[in-house]
Amino acid sequence: MEHRPFFGYENMIALENITYRYADDIEPALRNVSLRILPGESVCMMGANGSGKSTFAKLTAGLIAPARGRLRVESDGAERMPVGIIFQNPDNQMVAATVEKEIAFALENLGCRQDEMEQRVGETLEKFGIPHLRNRLTSELSGGEKQRVALASVMIFQPNILILDEPDSFLDQEGKAALRQELQRIRQFKPSMVQIHITQYPQAAAGYDRLIVFHRGEVAADDNPDRIFRDRAFCLKTGLAFADDNAPQVRLPASRAAGQAVGKRVNRIEFKRVDFGYPGFGKVIGGLSTILEAGRITGVVGLSGAGKSTLGALVCGLLKPTDGEIKYVDDNGGRIDADAIAGHVSGIFQQPERQFFLPSCLEEIQYGPKNFGRSLQRDELVALFEMIGLDIDQFVDRDPFSLSGGEKRRMAFAAVLSISPDFIVFDEPTCGLDAEGTGRFLHLAQALKASGVGMIVISHDPEIIRSLADRVIVLRKGESSAVLGHNEFFSDPRYSSVIAPVSECDAEA
């Protein structure tokens, strides 16, 4: 693979022998990294979970400082903030209480006049299709709505350097199209802008002339995407591809938690005309009737704010219907009280760190079983770490909050699988996962299905729904939902706008 020299040009961004370590007792996130990005370049970056991509983004944005080496970031517009960054998790950059104030925040810091600020905020809300969110609290938005607001709050000041760290992770098709159009517009009026797009999708990388691949904290390749992707061995080594013969062996903890008798296993979950609405915001889910069955996978799709995560919370008993009924049924047809489903029905949040609260990965994985009166054996722990593709010796003592986005999601899988639930809600399970992690998840889901586990998979990724779902629930905010068979959903053109291929939405034109 070609590696570009550091010297010889006036750089917009230049790193020379940069090393960064988050803690003395763990491996460096970046080691001896040297590269340059020139004015006007659009660059894509890829790499396995934990390879150093987000660390590079934080360094370039000035959020952290290198332990060793030299970093230079130059901007051609002194009147503007030099670097705009959109984080993988939009919650990490929300600073204001309302959407309007969030979008205006950068302009306020730049001393923008009030009349100009009001005009630009209104225009930006329209561009990203979120005028209806103007007065909403940022804390009450869905993941996709937060991602759109984060995009708008950065794009409003048209930065000279723009870093997009998995910017489309939670976006629906409309959001992805709005992002693509805005990037094209800024490129036309600001050709000197540097754009760095961090992604896990080869389809997105294919739209760039230059792809930088990180591997274990180093630059493993810096070349044209086509040449990189043609090297299958390299892609497998660096996590850009997944080999089916590396599929994980699924072995959940053998014995159930204390009190989880076989007769009380949840065999199905029945929704009967279920409505749900948040106070002050009206109905989110309207009149949903369906049956979720053990050993079956139900896909859940819909535009941002349609109620997908709300449905997941209803399945898990974290929310109660405002009208209608949710019934949990055991193997013998008997009813299980909703207060007794703990350990039987569980979920993995869209932002996995929201369910972490202990100081080490080991304690997080052990916590669930301990609550049900049992301890995991060493071989069970090893099996869980192998299933998620993380080395137990390297991660067992790590603070979960020190992990990369993809590593956090893998840890959340292990924490839930440790209690061997009957039903699992996966909310955007592949966001932030590299190709190896996504392939691993697909095999894991199929193995869980074969073992009789029921799953609800919420995703904007059509390939995940196509590969896994036996049937699909299409949510429309506050309106009647459609429940369709797999073939019926994918053959009906009415639903083509709900989810769309990555290659259509994410690739740069």
Secondary structure, DSSP 8 states (H G I E B T S, - for coil): -----SSSS--SEEEEEEEE-SSTTS--SEEEEEEEE-TT-EEEEEE-TTSSHHHHHHHHTTSS--SEEEEEE--S-TTS-SEEEE-SSGGGG--SSBHHHHHHHHHHHTT--HHHHHHHHHHHHHHTT-GGGTTSBGGGS-HHHHHHHHHHHHHTT--SEEEEESTTTT--HHHHHHHHHHHHHHHHH-TT-EEEEE-S-HHHHTT-SEEEEEETTEEEEEE-HHHHHH-HHHHHHHTSS--GGG-------SS--TT--GGG-EEEEEEEEEEEEETTTEEEEEEEEEEEETT-EEEEE-STTSSHHHHHHHHTTSS--SEEEEEEEETTS-EE-GGG-TTTEEEE-SSGGGG--SSSHHHHHHHHHHHTT----HHHHHHHHHHHT--HHHHTTS-GGGS-HHHHHHHHHHHHHTT--SEEEEESTTTT--HHHHHHHHHHHHHHHHTT-EEEEE-S-HHHHHHH-SEEEE--TTSB-EEEEHHHHHH-GGGTTTS--HHHHTS--
